[in-house]
Amino acid sequence: MSQTIAHKTLRGPALESLGPVTSEEARLLEKLDLARLPRHVAVIMDGNGRWAQKRHLPRIAGHRQGTQSARTTIETCARLKIEALTLYAFSVENWRRPKTEIDFLMQLLREYLKKEMPLLQKNEIRMRFLGRIHELPSAVQKDVREAMEKTAGNKGMVLCVALNYGGRAEIVDAMNAVLREQNGSASLLHVTEEHLSRHLYTEGLPDPDLLIRTSGEMRVSNFLLWQIAYAEIFVTETLWPDFNRARLLESLVEFQKRERRYGGIREGQPNTEKPARVAGE
């Protein structure tokens, strides 16, 4: 069993807010450079159903347990001063699931928003919701609006919950917003990336630097397709209900090992690649 130790033994006052940590977490924190954390972390929370199935429990038990992982992830990211965290909660494709499961997920979200509001306020977290919110049940829409209103004045991390979200749908919605804005103007013949970005659900936020996917699946599942163009991807076999603080810290340590060149070459490294041959040479 891992031993819990006092956080005061670790380096740096910025870590004090994390409270007591396990020996595994302490080892990971020692490897972490707080000056090079990702600005925006996005998470595909996958594996709730499999977690429940392995324990011979109904799927809803996995979803409920998954809220504990969400709480840990949210609080840890906020205390590490990460600028934004986006959690993929419910996709546009998830409406294909059984109605009983959908109803439970919506109710679970409503319960979570009420139960976790003190945590959000304590950590100065500001909430945003990404997706076609107007298509959700009216009661859910009401709770979503209230959560955003109550946290609007907070100055800490922005917590985005992707709800009734789809990456392709987001790009379609953004393009339709551009069309409405231009109102048939000829200038629509030239749309820049910056122009389209202003109409995405994530407008005003940095693109994710790190995309975490639990449960070992090697796909992005229609999540933030535009925004993750240069995100570092970390896939863990851990199922979402088992995703604890150590696994989050592990993903941050791995992120800092990556060399991010955005299509270029490492600074100071000569370009030794041969130029491409031209047809006919």
N, C-alpha and C positions, 0 to 999 in steps of 0.2 A: 504494500500500500504506500502511495507517495506521501511524503511528509509535508505538512503545511508549515511554512516558515514565515517569520515576520518580514514584511516588505522593506523595513528600514535597513536591512542588510544589503539591499541592492543599490546600484549606482544611480545617482540622479534624483533630484527632488520631484521631477515630472512624473515619476513612477509611483509616488506615494499614494495617489488617488486610487490605485488598483487594489489597495488593501492587501491582506495576506495572500500569498501565492504558494503553489505546490513546488516541490523541488524541480519537477519537469518544467513548469512555467518559469522558474527562476533561471534555469539553464538557457531557455529560449530568449528570455528578456536580456540576458547578458550578451547575446548575439545581435540584438536589435539596435539599430542606430535611429534614435528618435528624430533626428534631423532629416531622415530620408524615408519617412513613412509615406504611403500613397495618399494623395489628396482625396480620392474617391474610391471606395471599395464597393463592388457589386457582388451579390450572392444569389446563386440559383440554389434554393433550399430543396434538395431532392432526397428521397429515400424514406419518407414518413411511412408509406404503405408497406415497404419491405421491412422496416424496423418492426412494425406491428405484426406482420406475417411471421417473422422469425420467432416471435414470442406468443404466437397463436392468439393474438388479440385482434379486435376489429380495427379497420384502417383509421377510424376516428381517434383511436388511442395514440397512434403515431402522430397525427396532426396536433393533438393536445400536448404531447411530450415535446414536439417541435417548437412550441411557443417558449419553452424554457431555454432552448438553444438561441432563439431569436433575442430573448431578453439579455442573455450573456453577451452575445455578439454586439448588440446595440450599446449596452453599457460600457463594454470594454473599448469599443471604437470611440465613443464619446469621451471617455477619460484619457485616451491616448491623443485626443485633439485632432482626430481625423475629420476632415472638412465635411465629407458627405458619405452616407451609406445607403445603398439601394438594395432592398430585399424583394425577390420575385415571389409574390404571395399567391397570385391567381392569374392565369393567362386567359386569353380569349378562347383558347382551345379547351380550357378546363370545363366549359359549359357542357361538354360531351359526357362528363362523369354522371353517375347516378344522382338523381335529385336529392336524395337523403344526404349524400356526402356534400353536395353543394350547399344545401341549407345549413349543415353543420359548420362548414367553413365560414359562411357569412356570419353565423351566430358567434363563432369563435373569435372572429375579427372584432365584432362589436364588444364582446366581453374583454378582449385584450386591450382595446383602446381605453375602456373605462378603468380597468384594473391597473394598467401601466401608466396612466396619466401622471401620478405623483413621481414616478421614476423619470419620465420625460421632462417634467418641470424641474426636478432636482438637478438634472444634468444639462439644463438649458438647451434641450433638443427641440428643433423646429421641424414639424411634420409637413411632408408633401405627398401627394398621391399621383401616381403616373398611370395613365390608361383612360379608357372610356368610362369614366366614373358615372356619367349620366345614364348608362345602361344598367347600373346596379339597382337592387331593390331600394325603394325610397328610404326605408329605415337606415340602411347602410349609408346611403348618400348623406343623410342627416348627421350621422355619427362622424363621418369623414369630414364634413364641413366644420363641425364643432371642434374636432381635434386640431384642424388647421388654425381655426380662430383662436383657440386657447393657447397654442404654442407659437403664434405668429410673432410675438415680441421676444422670443428667446434668441440668444446670440451664439449658441454653441453649434454642434453638428446638425446638419440637415439630414433627417431620416426620410428617405423616399420609399414608399411602399408601392410596388408595381401591382396594380389591382385591375382586373379585366384588361390586362396589358398584352400587346403583341408588337414586336419590333416592326413588322411590315405594316400593321395598322397605324403605328405611330408615324411612319414616313408618309403614308397615304393622308393621314390627318394633317400633317405639316404641309404637304403639297396643296391640299385643299384650302388651307389657311392662306397660303401664298396667293392662290387664285383669287380668293375673296379680297385680299389686300390690294392686289393689282387691278381687280375689277376689269379684266379684259385689256389692260394696257399692253402696248407693244413691248414694253420693257421686260415682260414675262419671258421673252425669247431668250433672255440670259439670266439664269438663276445661279447664284454663287453658293458655295457650301455655307458661308456665314449667314446668308439670307435664309436658307432652309433651317439652319441650326436655331435661329431665333424663334422658330415655330414648333420645335420639338417639345415634348413634355418636360424635358430636363433643361429648358432654357435658363441660362444664368448659372448653371453648375458646370464644374470641370468634367470632362469625360472621365470615365473610370480608368484608373491606372491598373487596377487589379480586379480580375473576375475570378471568384471562387465558385467551384461546383462540387457539391457533395455527392456521394453515392457512386462515384467512379464512372459515370456516364460521360462519353467524350463528344458532347455536342452542346451548342449554345441555346437551343430550344427557343428560337425566335425572341431572344432577350437583348434589348439595347443594341440592335444590329448596327446602327449608325455609330453609336457612341463607343463601342468596344473595338473600333478599327485597329488601335494600337495598344489595347490592354494586354497585360501579362495574364495568362490563364493558369490557375492552380486547380488541379483536380485531385480530390482526395477520395479514397474508398470509404471513408467514414460516412455513415448515414446521418442525415441531418439531425435527428433527435440525439445522436451521440456526439455532435459537433460542439466541443467545449472550448474553454478559453485557450487551452494548450494548442488545440488544432488551429485556432485563429492566429495565435502567435506564430505557429509553424508556417502558416501561409505568408505572413508578413516577413519572416526571416527569408523564406524562399524568394519572395518578391525582390528583396534587396540583393540577392545573388545574380539577378538577371541584368544583362547589359542592354539598355534600351537605346536603340539607335534611330528609330522612326524612319527606317529605310535608308539611312546614311551609313557611314563607317565610323569606327571609333576615333575620337579626337586624337590627332597625332599619329594615326596609323596610315601609312602610305597606301594609295589605291593601286594595288598590283594586278588587278583584274585586267585581262585583255579586252580591248574594245570589241563590241559585237561586229561580226562581219556583215557587210552590206551586200545585198543580193547582187550578183553579177561579178563580185570580186574573185 
